[in-house]
C-alpha cells in the first residue's frame, strides 16, 4: 500500500522538522520499484559491464546499440507519457535506473544525454505536433537525442551564447550560425536540442535534426575520463531549421535550459551513487584479498576507517536522493503525466535540493574513488585495475550540469530569493533565532524516542545556519550576491543540514518500523556523519561571521554559534552541557566490519 505524505515545500527543511512518515527511503521500495531495479541491474550486468573495454575505446556502433537495447526494455522512456510510447513511471523508478546505469559512467552520460537532457525538453516543452513527431521514436531508441547548450565562450554563463538564429523572409525557417562545444552523443544522435539567439537577442531553443542542411560536427574530443562517450563540437553554418521546430516560445529558451538543468542535476546525483557503490565494492574486495604483514589489509584500522567513511558518505547521499525523489512524487500524486506544467513546477520546487544533490553527490563520489585508489595502492594507478578508470571518470561530475561553484552560489541565492518573495518563511525563522539571542537563552525541550539527542543537535544546527545567513544578509543586504566566498560557506552549511537530516530521519524511520537492532548500523552512520557535519558547520560559520561583524557583536554571534553547534541536552535528564564527542573510531569499525563481511555497500 502506498502511503500518502504531506506535500513538502522545497527549501523548508531549514525551518521545519521532517517526520519519518514524510520521508521516502530505500527501505520503502515497492514491488514495482524492485522490478525496475532488477531490470536495470540485469541490463548493466549482461549488456554493459562485460563490454567496458570496448566502450572505453568507442567501438564503432556499440554505444548507440546499447542505448537501443535499453530502450527495448523501456529504460529510456520511464517518464514519457504512455500516449507517446512511454511508461509513465514515478521519479523513484527513474532514480533507480539512473543509479544502476551510473555504475558505468561513459554509458551513463550517453544514456542520460538521450533520455534526460535530450528527450525531456521535447516531452515538457514541445507542442503536440512536436511530441507526436519525436517522442515515440525517441522512446523506442529508433532515434537518439543530444543537448547542445555550451559554447566556447559561454560555459557557466549560458545566456551569453553567441550562436544566432535568423528567420527567413518567408517566415518558414531559421538559419542558425555558430558553434556548440562538448556535445554528448554528437557522433550518433539524430535529434539535437540547440540553443541560439533569434536576431542575436532572444535566447531560444530549437529541435535540430542531423540531416538539416548546414549542420556539421568536429572530431571526437580527447578527454581525461568518460572516454567511451562521444563528445564533439557542432558546427552550424546557416543550418536550416523549420520554423515549426522552435521549442517553446521565441525568447524563452532560458526556461527550458534552467528547468532541464534541474533534471540533469538530480539525475547526476543518482549516477554518482551507482558509481560510488561500484567503487566501494571493488575496494572492499581488493582489501580482503591483498595481504600485507601477514594479514589482509582490511584488518588494519586505517583501511577500515576509509571503508567506513566511504560507506557513511554514500549513505547520506543515497538518503538525500531518494528523499527528494519521494518529495517530487508526492507533489505529482494524482497529476496526469502529460500535465507538463505541474511536472515542471514539481521539479522547480526542489531546485535547491537538486543543486545540493549534484554538489554533494559529485564530491562524495570524488572522495570515494580517490580512497578506492588509495586502498589499491600502486595497483590503483594502473589501467589494469578498474579504480583507475573510476578516478578519471568521476572528475567531470564536479563540472558539468553547472560547476559545483555555480551550484553552491545558487543554493543560498535561491533560498534568499524565495524568502524575499514571501514563498519561504525564512526571514521570520531567522528573526526568531535573533530574538532568542537577545533574550535569556531558551532551552530546547528534551526530546524522546529514537535518536532524540541527534534530533536535538540537528535542530540547533539549523538555527546556526539561520543565524549565519541572517548575519550575512544584515551586513551585506542587496550586495550579498557579490560576496561569493560567503555564499560558498553558507551553501556548505545548508548542504550539511540537508544531508544530516536525510540520514537521520531515515535511520529514525527504520528504528520505528523494524526496531533498534535493525537500525543499529544506520544509527552508527548518522552519529558519525552528524558529528563531522557539526564540526564543518562551525568552521564555515566562523568564517562567515568574521566577515560580517566585529567587536562585541562578533563575540556574541560566535558564542551563539558555539552554543548551537557544540552543546547538547541530555534527553533523559534535560540537563545541558558541552557536547561530548561520540566514539567515531568504534562506530566506524562497526560499519567497516559490516561492509567487509557483505563485500559491498550494504545499507
QUIDA-V583772 format. One line per field, one symbol per residue. phi: phi as a letter, one per 20 degrees, with the letter a starting at -180 (. if undefined). burial: + if it has 24 or more other ideal C-beta (glycine too) atoms within 12 Angstrom, else -. A space follows every 50 residues. Layout:
phi->???
burial->???
This chain:
phi->.eeedfffefnfffddeeegfedecgfegeffffffgffffffffeddff dgfffgelggnfffffffffffenfdcfdfggfdnedleefffffffgff fffcgffgffgffefefeeggffdcffgfffffdfgfffengcdcbccdf cgdcefeffegdfdccffgemebdddcqccdlefmgfcfdcceddbdflm cefbdcedefefgnebbefffedfckffeecceddddmgedggfefemdf ndffffgffffgffffffffgfffffffffgfffffffefdblnbfffee gfffgffffgffffffffffffgfgffffffefneffeefffffffffgd fffffgffffffffffffffffgfffmgffeeffdffffgfffffffede mngfffffffgfffffffffemecffffffffffffffdfgfdfffebng lfffffffgfffffffgffffffffdlfeffeefffffffgfffffffff ffffffffffgfecofffegffffffffffffffffffffffffffedbb lfffffffffgfffdccccffeenedaffeffefffffffffffffffma fdf
burial->----+--++++++++-++-+-++++++++---+--++-+++-++--+++- ++--++-+---+++-++++++-+++++++++--+++++++++++++++++ ++++++++++++++++++++++++++---++--++++++++-++++++++ +--+-+-++-+++++++-----++++++++++++++++++++++++++-- -+++++++++-+-++++--++-+-++++++++++++--++++--++++-+ --++++++++++++++++++++++++++++++++++++-+------++-- --++++++++++++++++++++++++++++++----++-+--++-+++++ ++++++++++++++++++++++++++---+----++++++++++++++++ +++++++++++++++++++----+-++-++--++-++------+--+--+ +++++++++++++++++++++++-++---+--+--+++++++++++++++ +++++++++++-------+-+++++++++++++++++++++++++++++- ------++-++++++++++------+--+--+-+--++++++++++---+ +++
